[in-house]
Amino acid sequence: MNRIVAILALATITLLAGCNTVKGVGQDIQKAGEKLEDAARKK
């Protein structure tokens, strides 16, 4: 039983830590897309 609780706790911590990383990457990709759109509009 303790192993299951430990595995679930570890999985939860990993998922919560990953959310911030994925959110940051998403914002970076969005900014890059906006730059590409601006460059395309200028041509």
N, C-alpha and C positions, 0 to 999 in steps of 0.2 A: 504494500500500500504506500509506503514512504517513497519508493522508487517512482511510482506513478505521479505522486504529488510533485516530486522534484522535477520530473520530466515536463509536466504541465507548467510548472513555474518557470522553468528555463525557456520553454517555447513561448510563453506569454511575454517574458522579458525581451526575447529576441524580436518578436513581432512589434512590440512597442518601440524598441530602439530603431527598427527598420523603418517605421513610419516617418520619422523625421528625415531620414536619409532619402527616402523615395520622394518625399515632398520637396526637398531641396533640389533633387535632380529634376523633378518636374518643372520647378520654377526656372532652372537654368535652361532647360529645353525650350520653355515658352519664350524666354528672352531671346534665345538664339533664333527662334522662328520669327519673332517680331523684327529682328535685325534683317533677316532675309527678305521679309515682306517690304520693309523700307527700301532696301537695295533694289528690289524688283520694281517698285513704284518709281524710283528715280530714273530708271532706264527708259 
